[in-house]
Amino acid sequence: MKVLVIGGAGYIGSHTTYELIRAGHEVVVLDNLSTGRMGAIHADARFFWGDIRRKSDITKVLLAEEKTRPVDVVMHFAAKLVVPESVLKPLEYYENNVEGVRTMLEAMVDCGVKNIVFSSTAAVYGEPDNPLCSEDDPTAPINPYGETKIASEQLIKWVAAAHGMNYCILRYFNVAGADQSLRIGLDKDQLTHLIPLIMQSALGMREKLSIFGSDYPTSDGTCIRDYIHVTDLAQAHVSGAQHILDTGDSLLLNLGSGKGFSVKEVVDAALELFDFNYEFAPRRAGDPAKLIANSNRAREILGWEPKLSLTDMIKSDYAYRKQLQQDTD
Ligand code: UFG
């Protein structure tokens, strides 16, 4: 298949591009490089600079590609995703995340592209009563980021119904790790995620890790999350796209391992490999105590199974970060 990856210079977009190319597909990347970087775009992907909020940037690519072979599937990764930032800048988040999706869908309708794969998030579940989340559970986001994803999901469903399109909406849980090539990984300036912050502590780039909260109603008092390796996640995009293309069905799937690890368990797993200091700190605002994916639907429909472990995520993130550190020395 031929896939347009919007946001292919970012963390998950670049990993999905790598997996698409490894599986023999043709990839075109559109990115405005606001948070992504040129070096993360696979050498075999064609790159167009452009902004998802400008329809002509998208139609230009779709029409240019049509001359050789039309794009079969558009994948969307061009969202803003920092939860606390979304609370401070809701207008920016709605403009980029929802207006961006609306513009992209309009361009797809204009150019007759019928298949969309969309990155959504566990943040749509908010603070659920049942921490093992299934796709049919109620959604109740507790921040603008999660709200923009629900709004986009709804928009995609309505547009798909009106224009005969197929969608594959993927709700990610806690994504971590780096590609085996170590050419791509999570390399933002301001990291907020647990595993990269642990690795920065292990590499001496920060004094110590703070564990946010030790009085949650969990076995050891720290929050429980479902961690998934970015390569496993990327492979689910390839299978999901192929599925909607082959069957004409639409999908809404959770992507997680189905296993929960507490923050303390992640810290202990990393301490088995590396030395670093940590402390217990107050709770961080907006953190639900426990969030785990029920990913049975992805297993049943796509035959998808995460292959990589928490240790694989820790080791690969460390190796990628160590290499970044050496490159800047
Ligand atoms: N944590 C720490 N110390 C840190 C960083 C994180 O203790 O320095 C804790 C957090 O408090 C939380 C857990 O580690 O309990 C995981 O936090 P992350 O920031 O790594 O990830 P989140 O669970 O907050 O966020 C993820 C996705 C979001 C999505 C959210 C849904 O990254 O995009 O899940 O809950 F919105």
Residues whose N, C-alpha, C, O or C-beta is under 5 A from the ligand:
A	BS01	UFG	L81 T121 A122 A123 F173 N174 T192 H193 L194 L197 S210 I211 F212 C223 R225 V263 R284 D287
